[in-house]
Amino acid sequence: MIDVLVVDDDFRVAEINAAYVSRVSGFRVRATAHSAAQALALLEREPVDLMLLDHYLPDESGLSLVRRIRQLGHHTDVIMVTAARDIATVRTAMRYGALQYLVKPFAFPGLRVKLEAYAQLRRTLEGAREAEQDEVDRIFGTLRAASVAPPLPKGQSAPTADLIRRVLADAARPLSAHEVAQRSGLSRSTAQRYLKRLEESGRLRLTLRYGETGRPEHRYAWAAGRP
């Protein structure tokens, strides 16, 4: 198993990202952290293989944390997961050795493909001592080739999927499965089934709405730019 530390200042986002990681075979979340200090303390106590790291943290930047953990001798791999999209930050992440850079917001397939590429890289490197040039090229190309091209979910009716798309696209805010069912005329179970499949394919964005008690409610919005 590949052990992962999820670092994000927003505990709800960290919870969603941790849930995404848990859905990918071969990965498990060891802990979540909401500040650089908390992340460093966790790494000191229990090293992990991979850190999913937000750049915007309350006590220091994610990139500053990467530099510090390298200075301290930690070899944890890093995938940046952040809304920071300026080229200076992206370039610095590359210089500090981040293996991947995933821009928020994203859906589950966006993270899954990065994690699967990372797992493939680890398998390629395990037990290797030397590599010819073609093998080196393949190793470096493993992560660079990781991109999302989600297929249409299997067993899905195009007219029903389009109906849900129109309901969500016309909504002024994210909707729950119950609201989607009401507005589309579908049963709640059908709406939930399609929403889950569409979210897995990257066509929907999932957010959580927290009430005073009970479990958080899942809410869905159509992902911008998706067909």
C-alpha positions in Angstrom: 0.0 0.0 0.0 1.1 3.6 -0.7 0.7 5.7 2.4 -0.6 9.3 1.8 -0.8 12.5 3.8 -3.4 15.0 2.7 -2.6 18.6 3.5 -5.2 21.3 3.0 -6.2 24.3 5.1 -9.9 23.6 4.4 -10.9 20.6 6.5 -13.8 19.9 4.1 -11.6 19.9 1.0 -9.1 17.7 2.9 -11.9 15.3 3.6 -13.0 15.1 0.0 -9.5 14.6 -1.3 -8.9 11.9 1.3 -12.1 10.2 0.2 -10.8 10.4 -3.4 -7.5 8.8 -2.5 -9.2 6.0 -0.7 -11.1 5.1 -3.8 -7.9 4.4 -5.7 -6.6 0.8 -5.4 -3.3 0.5 -3.7 -3.5 3.8 -1.8 -4.5 4.6 1.8 -4.7 7.9 3.7 -2.6 7.8 6.9 -3.6 11.3 8.1 -4.8 14.7 7.1 -3.3 18.0 8.1 -4.5 21.6 7.9 -1.3 23.6 8.4 2.4 23.2 7.5 3.3 22.8 11.2 0.8 20.0 11.6 2.0 18.3 8.4 5.6 18.4 9.5 4.8 17.0 12.9 3.0 14.1 11.3 5.9 13.4 9.0 8.3 13.5 11.9 6.2 11.0 13.8 5.2 8.7 10.9 6.8 9.1 7.4 4.6 8.5 4.4 5.2 7.8 0.7 3.3 10.6 -0.8 1.9 14.0 0.3 -1.0 15.8 -1.5 -0.1 19.4 -0.7 -2.0 22.6 -1.0 0.0 25.7 -1.6 -2.1 28.1 0.5 -1.6 27.1 4.2 -2.2 29.4 7.2 1.3 29.4 8.6 3.5 29.1 5.5 3.2 28.2 1.8 3.1 24.6 0.6 6.3 25.2 -1.4 8.1 26.5 1.6 7.1 23.3 3.4 8.5 21.2 0.6 11.8 23.0 0.8 11.9 22.5 4.6 11.1 18.8 4.5 13.9 18.3 2.0 16.3 20.2 4.2 15.3 17.9 7.1 16.0 14.8 5.0 12.5 13.6 4.4 12.1 11.8 1.1 8.3 11.9 0.9 7.1 12.5 -2.7 4.9 15.5 -3.3 1.9 16.2 -5.6 0.7 19.8 -5.4 -3.1 20.0 -5.2 -3.9 23.7 -5.2 -5.8 26.6 -6.7 -2.5 28.5 -7.3 -2.1 28.6 -11.1 0.5 31.4 -11.6 3.5 30.2 -13.6 6.0 31.3 -10.9 4.4 28.9 -8.4 4.3 26.1 -10.9 7.9 26.6 -11.9 9.0 26.7 -8.2 7.1 23.5 -7.6 9.0 21.8 -10.4 12.3 23.1 -9.0 11.5 21.8 -5.6 10.8 18.4 -7.0 7.0 18.1 -7.0 6.1 15.2 -9.2 2.8 16.5 -10.3 0.7 19.6 -10.1 -3.1 19.4 -10.0 -5.1 22.6 -10.2 -8.3 23.0 -8.2 -11.2 22.5 -8.7 -11.0 19.0 -10.1 -13.1 15.9 -10.1 -12.1 12.4 -8.9 -10.7 11.2 -12.3 -8.3 14.2 -12.3 -6.6 12.9 -9.1 -7.0 9.2 -9.9 -5.0 9.4 -13.1 -2.2 11.2 -11.3 -2.1 8.6 -8.5 -2.2 5.7 -10.9 0.7 7.2 -12.8 2.6 7.7 -9.5 2.0 4.0 -8.6 3.2 3.0 -12.0 6.4 5.0 -11.5 7.0 3.3 -8.2 6.6 -0.1 -9.7 9.0 0.8 -12.5 11.7 2.0 -10.0 11.4 -0.8 -7.5 14.4 -3.0 -7.5 16.0 -1.1 -10.4 19.8 -0.5 -10.3 20.7 0.9 -13.7 18.7 2.0 -16.7 19.5 2.5 -20.4 18.4 5.7 -22.1 15.1 4.3 -23.4 14.2 3.1 -19.8 15.1 6.5 -18.4 12.9 8.2 -21.1 10.0 5.9 -20.1 10.4 6.6 -16.4 10.3 10.4 -17.0 7.5 10.0 -19.4 5.3 8.1 -17.0 4.2 11.1 -15.0 4.2 13.6 -17.9 1.7 11.5 -19.9 -0.8 11.4 -17.1 -4.0 13.2 -18.2 -7.7 12.8 -17.9 -9.8 11.5 -20.8 -12.7 9.9 -19.0 -15.0 7.7 -21.1 -18.8 7.9 -20.8 -20.0 5.8 -17.9 -21.0 2.3 -18.8 -24.7 1.5 -18.8 -25.7 5.1 -18.9 -28.6 6.4 -21.0 -27.5 9.5 -23.0 -30.9 11.2 -22.8 -31.1 10.7 -19.0 -27.6 11.9 -18.6 -28.3 15.0 -20.7 -31.5 15.7 -18.6 -29.4 15.7 -15.5 -26.8 17.9 -17.2 -29.4 20.5 -18.1 -30.9 20.5 -14.6 -27.5 21.1 -13.1 -26.3 23.6 -15.7 -29.5 25.6 -15.2 -29.2 25.7 -11.4 -27.8 28.7 -9.7 -26.1 26.6 -7.1 -25.0 23.0 -6.5 -28.0 20.6 -6.0 -28.5 17.5 -3.8 -29.6 14.2 -5.3 -33.1 14.9 -3.9 -33.3 18.2 -5.7 -32.0 16.8 -9.0 -34.7 14.1 -8.8 -37.4 16.7 -8.1 -36.4 18.9 -11.0 -35.8 16.1 -13.5 -38.8 14.0 -12.6 -36.6 11.0 -12.0 -36.7 8.7 -9.0 -34.2 9.6 -6.3 -32.4 6.2 -6.7 -32.0 6.8 -10.4 -30.8 10.3 -9.9 -28.2 9.2 -7.3 -27.0 6.4 -9.6 -26.4 8.8 -12.5 -24.9 11.5 -10.3 -22.4 9.0 -8.9 -21.4 7.8 -12.4 -21.2 11.3 -13.8 -19.0 12.4 -10.8 -16.7 9.4 -11.3 -16.3 10.3 -15.0 -15.3 13.9 -14.1 -18.4 15.6 -15.5 -19.6 16.7 -12.1 -18.0 18.5 -9.1 -18.9 17.1 -5.7 -19.1 19.4 -2.7 -20.2 18.7 0.9 -22.8 20.7 2.8 -22.5 20.5 6.5 -25.5 20.9 8.8 -25.6 21.2 12.6 -25.9 17.4 13.0 -25.6 14.3 11.0 -23.6 13.4 7.9 -22.7 16.0 5.3 -25.0 16.3 2.3 -23.5 15.6 -1.1 -24.2 18.4 -3.6 -23.4 18.4 -7.3 -22.6 20.9 -10.0 -21.8 20.4 -13.6 -18.1 20.8 -14.3 -17.3 23.8 -16.4 -16.1 22.8 -19.9 -17.4 19.3 -19.8 -19.6 18.0 -22.6 
